[in-house]
Amino acid sequence: MEPLLTLQKVIDFIEKNIKNDMNPEELAKLAGYSPFHFSRLFKKYTGFSTKEYVIKRKLQHALYDLACGKKIIDISTDYGFHTHAGFTKAFKNSFGSSPRLYKMHCPIGKPQKPDLQTLFNKQVGGIVLQPKIVARSAFTVVGQTFESNRNNVSFTRDEPAFWDMRGLTDGTVERDLYKYFQPQKHGEYCMNIQREEGHFTYLFAVDYDGSANLPAGFTIHRMPSADYAVFKTPAVAVSHFVSTIKGTWRYILEEWLPSSSYEVNEEVSDFEYYDEFCHYWDFEKIYMEIHLPIKKRAATS
């Protein structure tokens, strides 16, 4: 597709000139489009405006430099933020935390350059940013289980099967969980707690502190402490939400994971996490999180 090839050239140009100043008009000229048409195309295929994307890529490369031991003041100058305060402000606006805190949770290695054709083929719905690496303590959830028989499924889930389960799509189970257990934090977990050949047991759950009685039909599940790579799906309209979740999973397993320094920790369940940002009745575009349990890849001789 011609727009993808043209936009990929822009993506490549941004990567090669990541420490230089760039503006939307310059990038539109490089693509051969008017600024208006270019901005619409870029947002359509990446999920970001050109200004947002350039800043986020600068920050992700800057984060790698920070993890390698460079000083924030030097990094700020290298990537055009001019001041320590300007860099920190931009970082907090993009990632929700200070650079020093995020440094503790960043992946090892440079951020991978997006391949728009690959993302488009996988129906990801935009560009998936580098994950946050989080060490999470053991926690307990409670919910209802659903059985599913699926053939030809790879080592982790190929699709969010729970979206097809009766009782989930109409909100019945979710309402019951909050009614009976009243978790302090809003958010639902969807995980596969038992995997056999062609058969899966999915748990749709919320946080559980042990204070509420357990009604019949509900299951308690204990999650061990583990490290996770936490990915956010691109923000999309609700009509594209399920395909974006599936596409993000494919991207993680087929693109990000093989190129990273991590492998899946198969002793821990992966899970999907849905909070208020997936409420399509409140937001025009919605997203969720995929939590993949990981461990450092064993060194090969």
C-alpha positions in Angstrom: 0.0 0.0 0.0 1.5 3.3 -1.2 0.7 5.4 1.9 2.4 2.9 4.1 5.6 2.9 2.1 5.7 6.7 2.1 5.0 6.9 5.8 7.6 4.3 6.5 10.2 6.5 4.8 9.2 9.2 7.2 9.5 6.9 10.2 13.0 5.9 9.0 13.9 9.5 8.6 12.8 10.3 12.1 14.9 7.4 13.5 18.0 8.6 11.6 17.6 12.1 12.7 16.2 11.5 16.2 18.4 14.1 17.9 17.6 16.8 15.4 14.7 19.3 15.3 11.8 18.2 13.1 8.5 19.8 12.4 5.3 18.5 10.7 5.7 20.7 7.7 9.2 19.3 7.0 8.0 15.7 7.3 5.0 16.4 5.1 7.3 17.8 2.4 9.4 14.7 2.7 6.3 12.5 2.1 5.2 14.6 -0.8 1.8 15.5 0.8 0.2 18.7 1.9 0.6 19.2 5.7 -3.2 18.7 6.2 -3.3 15.4 4.2 -0.1 14.2 5.8 -1.2 14.8 9.3 -4.4 12.8 8.7 -2.6 9.9 7.1 0.1 9.8 9.8 -2.5 9.8 12.6 -4.5 7.1 10.8 -1.7 4.7 10.6 0.3 5.4 13.7 -2.3 6.6 16.2 -0.3 9.7 17.0 0.1 13.2 15.5 3.5 13.8 14.0 4.5 16.1 16.9 3.4 13.5 19.5 5.2 10.7 17.7 8.5 12.6 17.3 8.5 13.6 21.0 7.7 10.0 22.2 10.4 8.5 20.0 13.0 11.1 21.3 12.0 10.2 24.8 12.2 6.5 24.3 15.7 6.8 22.8 16.6 9.2 25.6 15.4 6.6 28.1 17.8 4.1 26.6 20.7 6.6 27.0 19.6 7.2 30.6 19.6 3.4 31.3 23.1 3.3 29.9 24.3 5.8 32.5 24.2 9.2 30.7 23.3 12.2 32.7 19.9 13.7 32.3 21.3 17.2 31.6 23.4 15.8 28.7 20.5 13.8 27.4 18.2 16.8 27.5 20.6 18.7 25.3 21.2 15.8 22.9 17.5 15.5 22.1 16.6 19.1 22.0 14.8 19.7 25.3 17.3 22.3 26.3 16.8 22.1 30.0 16.6 19.4 32.6 13.1 20.7 33.6 11.8 20.7 30.0 12.9 17.1 29.5 11.4 15.9 32.8 8.1 17.7 32.0 7.9 16.2 28.6 8.7 12.8 30.0 6.0 13.0 32.6 3.4 14.1 30.1 4.2 11.2 27.8 4.8 8.3 30.3 3.2 9.5 33.6 6.3 9.3 35.7 9.7 10.9 36.1 12.6 9.7 34.0 14.5 8.3 37.0 11.5 6.2 38.1 10.8 5.0 34.6 14.4 4.1 34.2 13.9 1.4 36.8 11.2 -0.2 34.6 12.5 0.2 31.1 13.4 -2.7 28.7 17.0 -3.6 28.1 18.0 -2.5 24.7 17.2 0.3 22.2 13.6 0.8 21.2 12.6 -1.1 18.1 11.9 0.9 15.0 8.2 0.5 14.0 7.5 -1.3 10.8 4.2 0.1 9.6 3.5 -2.7 7.1 3.9 -5.3 9.8 1.6 -3.5 12.2 -1.0 -3.0 9.4 -0.9 -6.6 8.5 -1.4 -7.6 12.1 -4.3 -5.2 12.4 -2.7 -3.6 15.5 -4.4 -0.3 14.9 -1.4 1.9 15.5 2.1 1.9 16.9 2.8 -0.1 20.1 5.2 1.8 22.4 7.9 0.2 24.3 6.6 -1.7 27.3 7.1 -0.9 30.9 9.0 -3.7 32.8 7.3 -4.1 36.2 8.3 -6.3 39.1 5.0 -7.2 40.7 4.5 -8.7 44.1 2.1 -11.7 44.6 -1.6 -10.8 44.5 -4.9 -12.5 44.7 -7.9 -12.1 42.4 -11.5 -13.5 42.5 -13.8 -14.1 39.6 -15.7 -16.6 37.4 -14.2 -19.2 35.1 -15.2 -20.0 31.5 -14.2 -23.1 29.6 -13.2 -22.9 26.0 -12.0 -25.4 23.4 -9.7 -23.9 20.8 -7.4 -25.7 18.3 -4.2 -24.5 16.8 -3.4 -22.0 19.6 0.3 -21.0 20.0 2.2 -21.1 23.3 0.2 -18.2 24.6 -3.2 -17.0 23.6 -3.9 -16.2 20.0 -7.0 -14.1 20.8 -8.9 -12.7 23.7 -11.4 -15.6 23.9 -13.3 -14.1 26.9 -14.8 -11.4 24.6 -16.8 -14.2 23.1 -18.0 -15.6 26.4 -21.6 -15.3 27.4 -22.2 -13.1 30.4 -19.1 -10.9 29.7 -20.2 -8.9 26.8 -23.5 -7.9 28.5 -21.7 -6.9 31.7 -23.5 -9.4 34.0 -20.3 -10.9 35.5 -18.6 -7.6 35.9 -21.6 -6.2 37.9 -21.6 -9.2 40.1 -17.9 -9.0 40.9 -18.2 -5.4 42.0 -21.4 -6.1 43.9 -20.0 -9.0 45.9 -16.3 -8.1 46.4 -16.2 -4.2 46.1 -12.5 -4.0 45.2 -10.8 -0.7 46.1 -9.4 -0.2 42.6 -11.5 -0.4 39.4 -10.1 -2.9 36.9 -10.7 -6.4 35.6 -8.3 -9.2 34.9 -8.7 -11.7 32.1 -6.3 -14.7 32.3 -5.9 -18.3 31.3 -5.4 -20.2 34.5 -5.3 -23.7 33.1 -4.0 -24.7 29.6 -4.3 -28.1 28.2 -4.1 -29.3 24.6 -7.0 -27.6 22.9 -8.7 -26.7 26.2 -8.5 -23.5 28.2 -10.0 -22.2 31.5 -10.3 -18.4 31.5 -10.8 -16.4 34.6 -12.5 -13.0 34.6 -11.7 -11.4 37.9 -11.1 -8.4 40.1 -8.7 -7.8 43.0 -9.5 -9.7 46.2 -8.4 -8.8 49.7 -10.0 -11.8 51.4 -12.5 -9.7 53.4 -15.6 -10.7 51.5 -17.3 -14.1 51.7 -17.0 -16.3 48.6 -20.4 -17.0 47.0 -21.0 -20.2 45.0 -19.7 -20.1 41.5 -16.7 -17.8 42.1 -13.0 -18.8 42.1 -10.0 -17.4 44.0 -6.7 -17.4 42.2 -3.3 -16.5 43.6 -0.8 -14.9 41.3 2.9 -15.3 42.3 5.4 -12.5 42.3 6.9 -12.0 38.8 8.3 -9.6 36.3 6.0 -8.4 33.5 6.3 -6.5 30.3 3.3 -4.2 30.3 2.0 -3.1 26.9 -0.8 -0.6 26.1 -2.8 -1.3 23.0 -3.2 1.7 20.6 -6.2 3.8 21.4 -9.0 3.0 18.9 -12.7 3.3 18.4 -14.7 0.5 20.1 -15.5 -1.1 16.7 -11.7 -1.9 16.3 -11.0 -2.7 19.9 -11.0 -6.5 19.7 -9.0 -6.6 16.5 -6.4 -4.3 18.0 -6.1 -6.5 21.1 -5.5 -9.5 18.8 -3.1 -7.6 16.6 -1.1 -6.3 19.6 -0.8 -9.9 20.9 0.6 -11.0 17.5 3.0 -8.0 17.5 4.3 -8.8 21.0 4.8 -12.5 20.3 6.0 -12.4 16.7 8.0 -9.1 16.7 8.8 -7.6 20.1 9.6 -10.8 22.0 12.0 -12.4 19.5 14.0 -9.2 19.2 14.1 -8.5 23.0 16.4 -9.9 25.7 13.5 -11.6 27.4 11.5 -14.8 27.1 8.1 -15.7 28.4 8.0 -17.0 32.0 5.6 -19.9 31.4 5.2 -20.6 35.1 3.1 -17.5 35.5 -0.2 -16.6 33.7 -0.2 -13.7 31.3 -3.3 -11.5 31.7 -5.2 -8.7 30.1 -6.2 -5.7 32.3 -9.2 -3.5 31.6 -9.8 -0.3 33.6 -11.9 2.8 33.0 -9.9 3.6 29.9 -11.7 0.9 28.0 -15.2 2.3 28.8 -16.3 3.3 25.3 -19.3 5.1 26.8 -16.9 7.6 28.4 -14.1 7.8 25.8 -14.1 8.2 22.1 -11.0 6.0 21.8 -10.2 3.2 24.2 -7.3 1.0 25.2 -6.2 -1.8 27.6 -3.1 -3.4 28.9 -1.4 -6.7 28.2 0.8 -8.0 31.0 3.3 -10.6 29.8 5.3 -12.5 32.4 9.0 -12.5 31.4 12.4 -13.5 32.5 15.8 -12.7 31.2 16.7 -14.8 28.2 19.4 -17.4 28.9 22.8 -16.5 27.4 23.8 -18.6 24.5 27.4 -19.6 23.8 
